[in-house]
Amino acid sequence: MEKYKRNLEFGADDSSLKGFHEVVFSVSNLEREITFYKNTFGWELAHKGQLDPPMYPFWQLDTSIKIEEALLVNKGDTKGYLRLVKFHVERQQQIRSGAQIWDSGGIYDINVRVKDMDHMYRKVQKQGWNGTTDPTRFTFGKFEVTEVLTKGPDGVVVAMMQRHKPTLEGFEFEKASRIFNSTTICADYGKTKDFFINGLGFQLYFETDGKSRSHGPNVIGIPPNINGNINVPVCIVHPNGKNEGSLELLHTRELTGKNCSALAQPPNLGILMYRFPVRDAHAYANQLKKRGIVLNTEVQQVNIPPYGAVFLFSVRSPDGVWIEFIQLLKTTDENN
């Protein structure tokens, strides 16, 4: 179990915050989703059990609810994990029910890399997943990739990407890589960007004003005949300006829809939240308060298997995205 903690630990040369360690999904059928990610993506089951009781008030839930969870990891990776949570409640709503790319609020997708897009796309289609469009090959900067946004149970969207040029480095996987990036759709691009940069202290990895688009097929599903008329500003932010455990902020300026922010919380279904490792939860929480950030939940000590005891607190973005910051606590044995 020690290997799963590695990314939560901080060395002398590390900054006080890292890219996300795991993404949490709320699912309607835990066993089905475990089977899907194990068999289709080749990920391993690292933990399965009941939610720790102190997490109930942290997530603002009644303690009488049965809650199960499972952690899936790509073999050999120390980050980019997926945690599945099953809330045994009668009333749940999908966070982004029926939502399109122009509907804001909550978390839109997670990004994984694949080696053979055609094979993987056919494989997920056979299991009930389908794309916003068919896989699209395109070039941006020095990168040439094929990408597709696939939607499955509970409104979950997984973006699969195959890198063609330059050669992909830093990823080892059999079928699908660890989660390395994730997208949220902004109602107000400037406000959300300011929250992450000036509020949370993240740095820019990439940004485009999205004005140089052309008509034709596109990954995000804008009708091809109007795609060139739509400005889509996009940036990628990360605590240290990397594209690893990073967040992509996207806004379709001329297309507006509903706002799903209010539903982006437990026990609703879909992509529920992020967990970012932090060196000192209390110190960082105090920094955020001084910057005017209102905490969603204050720092508390809980147990999160397979890591053990942690300090945890959360904030919510202007688009309702639930973000947890996790500090690994050393046990008595580790201190001796």
Secondary structure, 3 states (H helix, E strand, C coil): CHHHHHHHCCCCCCCCECCCCEEEEECCCHHHHHHHHHHCCCCEEEEEEECCCCHHHHCCCCCCCEEEEEEEECCCCCCCEEEEEEEECCCCCECCCCCCCCCECCEEEEEEEECCHHHHHHHHHCCCCEECCCCEEEEECCEEEEEEEEECHHHCEEEEEEEEECCCCCCCCCCECCCCEEEEECCCHHHHHHHHHHHCCCEEEEEECCCCCCCCCCCCCCCCCCHHHCCCCEEEEECCCCCCCEEEEECCCCCCCCECHHHCCCCCEEEEEEEEEECCHHHHHHHHHHCCCCCCEEEEEEEECCCEEEEEEEEECCCCCEEEEEEECCCHHHHC
